[in-house]
Amino acid sequence: MLSPWIGFNCRYQPTCSAYALEALETHGALRGGALAFWRILRCNPWGGCGYDPVPPKPDPKR
C-alpha cells in the first residue's frame, strides 16, 4: 500500500503494509489494528528487522 510512495524500505518481511492487511484479515479490526499499530511503532532504525509474521489466531479451545 505505501511502498509505491515511500519506496521498499521496510525493515521486516512481510512489509508493514502486508503485515497490517494480514493482521486485519486474521484477527479482525480491534486486535488486528493493534498488531498493525505495534508493528509500525517497531519499524524504525532502533527497532528490529527480519522475518516477523502475523501471530496465528488463538485456539478457542484453550
Backbone torsions as a table, in degrees:
resi	resn	phi	psi	omega
1	MET	NA	-51.7	-176.9
2	LEU	-91.2	-20.0	-174.5
3	SER	-55.3	-38.7	179.2
4	PRO	-61.6	-26.8	-178.1
5	TRP	-94.7	-38.1	-176.3
6	ILE	-106.6	-1.6	179.7
7	GLY	89.8	171.5	-179.0
8	PHE	-93.2	76.3	-173.8
9	ASN	-117.0	11.1	-177.2
10	CYS	-66.2	138.3	-178.2
11	ARG	-80.2	-12.5	-174.8
12	TYR	-115.1	160.6	168.9
13	GLN	-122.8	128.6	-4.8
14	PRO	-68.2	166.1	-179.2
15	THR	-60.2	162.2	-178.7
16	CYS	-59.7	-38.6	178.7
17	SER	-65.1	-46.0	179.0
18	ALA	-64.9	-38.7	177.7
19	TYR	-60.8	-46.1	-178.8
20	ALA	-61.7	-45.0	179.0
21	LEU	-61.6	-45.4	-179.9
22	GLU	-66.1	-39.9	179.1
23	ALA	-62.7	-42.7	178.9
24	LEU	-66.3	-40.0	178.9
25	GLU	-68.3	-38.0	-175.8
26	THR	-80.2	-43.5	-170.1
27	HIS	-111.1	-4.6	-179.1
28	GLY	86.7	178.9	-171.9
29	ALA	-65.2	-45.8	-174.0
30	LEU	-70.7	-61.6	-179.1
31	ARG	-68.6	-41.5	178.6
32	GLY	-62.8	-40.6	176.9
33	GLY	-64.2	-39.9	178.1
34	ALA	-65.9	-42.1	177.8
35	LEU	-62.7	-43.1	179.4
36	ALA	-64.3	-42.6	179.3
37	PHE	-61.8	-45.0	179.6
38	TRP	-63.4	-39.2	178.7
39	ARG	-63.3	-44.7	179.7
40	ILE	-63.2	-37.0	176.6
41	LEU	-64.5	-33.9	-180.0
42	ARG	-78.4	-16.6	-176.5
43	CYS	-84.3	80.8	-179.7
44	ASN	-149.5	169.6	-177.4
45	PRO	-59.8	-23.5	-178.5
46	TRP	-98.7	-2.4	178.9
47	GLY	-85.9	-170.9	179.9
48	GLY	-83.1	-168.1	176.7
49	CYS	-161.3	169.3	177.2
50	GLY	107.5	-158.4	-176.8
51	TYR	-79.1	124.0	-178.0
52	ASP	-142.6	84.5	-176.8
53	PRO	-76.1	162.3	173.6
54	VAL	-67.3	133.2	178.5
55	PRO	-64.8	149.5	179.7
56	PRO	-67.5	157.5	177.3
57	LYS	-65.4	136.9	-179.2
58	PRO	-60.4	145.5	178.5
59	ASP	-73.1	120.3	-177.4
60	PRO	-68.4	-13.8	-178.7
61	LYS	-79.2	-12.7	-177.7
62	ARG	-91.4	NA	NA
